[in-house]
Amino acid sequence: MSTKGTALAAARRELSRRRFIQTTAAIGAVASLPLARRAYAVVPADEFITYSAAQVAKLIREKQITAVDAVKMCYARIDVVNPKLNAVVATCRERALAEAEQADAMLASGKTMGPLHGVPFTVKDSFDTAGVVSTGGTLGRKNYVPGKDATVVARVRAAGAILLGKTNTPEFTLGGGARGTYNLVYGQTYNPYNVAYSPSGSSGGAGSIVAAGGAFFDIGSDYGGSIRGPAYNNGIAGIKPTYGRVPRTGHIVGYGGPFDNFQETGPLARRVEDLMLLLPLLGGPDNSDAAMAPVPLGDPSKVDLKKLRVAFYTNDGETAPSPEIQELVKQCTGYFKDLGCRVTEDRPPKIKELSEARNKFSGAADGDNMRRLLAKHGTTQASPGLRTSGNLLPSAEFTKWCEVMDSIKSEQLAWFEKYDLIVCPANAKPPQKVPPEFVRQPGSGGGSYTSQYNTTGWPAGVVRAGTSKEEAGLPLGIQLVGQPWRDDVVLAAMAHVEKQTGGWQMPPI
């Protein structure tokens, strides 16, 4: 071994694991590569884990770094932070490294799989992943290994992305309670900005590991705020697309029936540019999810922000946000006012009434849908936060609440004709500590600010816009909502806020 190689080996033995990863991982990776690949440039690990997925894809395409190095550095970061976070609950290291080798070989021959060639990612454990355990957070699937990827997983892998592993979710994505992301299979997930705090849910493992630099993106699902809550709590960006844009095929909760239109799937990443990259790849009918529509996604770069008609509200009339949340809304609204946008303080009509109607509607079957789901997967012990009962309603009353919801949704849609964008809280409170005992409250706190837009199906995103003074050091996000199918407007508005505020910041973990 050369003198330089001997010195490096000695340094590795002397440094702690964390310091090694932060200061010498990239050099070590290059030293271990075959001679044919040592011409690739070195990117320091502590810098690499801060990049966006779009930046990493570009580095790999331009042969500034190999896919193998990218995968290795992500796993090195996961190994450092995950013991504290419990965000990544299953990995597929050998397969990921083999796929990375194949990606590098393909690139060397002048070929590429697509825009995500070689980019490492994780995915929420509620999605099926071929050959990788997929529990959905329920004990009955503790050892279940699917033979096929969920549609969204298959699509990003086909575009060249490399799966690192699965991220934690509450049981069936619905049983986390105030803990945010907790189940009886893998336990509690924590927030990388302060491990005493919740990462929210149900895509809490996704939000936690992406924020901590262990993966470049994740894919989540959102039934009442399950993408936007983790984006808010973990200081990253996430979008719940328009209902009907991104297929749910392969998600553990089999949608259809009365609750179908509440659920969407979408990406989480550190930067909005990655949401712009990912959403076109994820969307479009898959000939399985019958609710999907072939509506093209507009180009966010072509949105004229100066012409947007903006509505904002600091209080939805149901849950009053804290003063700093209300101030954040006004601050972010100012970014659009400064562009010359027409800005009006206004909110959709009957938000509280719509929330009440949805609650009646959701409990009408007395939890029968959850009990059947438990039985289907052979689970005999449910997580304490899973709602397995409700208020059984006769069919006539259930029909009435369906009609009430539809009527309010129509009224709100007519209201939205006056505007292009809504700026509003993502949450009534800053991120909260993980409670010592299990309580069945929405983990995000102030759930009406997100679930409102699952009921309507409108596209809604959250991006970091500040830092809490009430809960020192914890991130705060803002929610931006667009008209149906105008996901491009939401993404463009998110990018504008991110540009003004700086967006994601590396947590201290």
Secondary structure, DSSP 4 states (H G I P E B T S, - for coil): --HHHHHHHHHHHHS-HHHHHHHHHHHHHHHTS-GGGTTSPP--HHHHTTS-HHHHHHHHHTTSS-HHHHHHHHHHHHHHHHHHH--EEEE-HHHHHHHHHHHHHHHHTT----TTTT-EEEEETTB-BTTB---TT-GGGTT---SS--HHHHHHHHTT-EEEEEE---GGGT--GGGSSEETTTEE--BTTBTTB---SSSHHHHHHHHTTS-SEEEEEESSSTTHHHHHHHT-EEEEPPTTSS--TTBSS---GGGGGG-EEEEEESSHHHHHHHHHHH-S--SS-TT---PPPP-GGG--GGG-EEEE-S--SSSPPPHHHHHHHHHHHHHHHTTT-EEEE---TTHHHHHHHHHHHHTTTTTHHHHHHHHHTT--S--TT---------HHHHHHHHHHHHHHHHHHHHHHTT-SEEEEES-SSS--BPPSS---S-TTSSTHHHHHHHHH---EEEEEEEE-TTTTT-EEEEEEEESTT-HHHHHHHHHHHHHHH--------
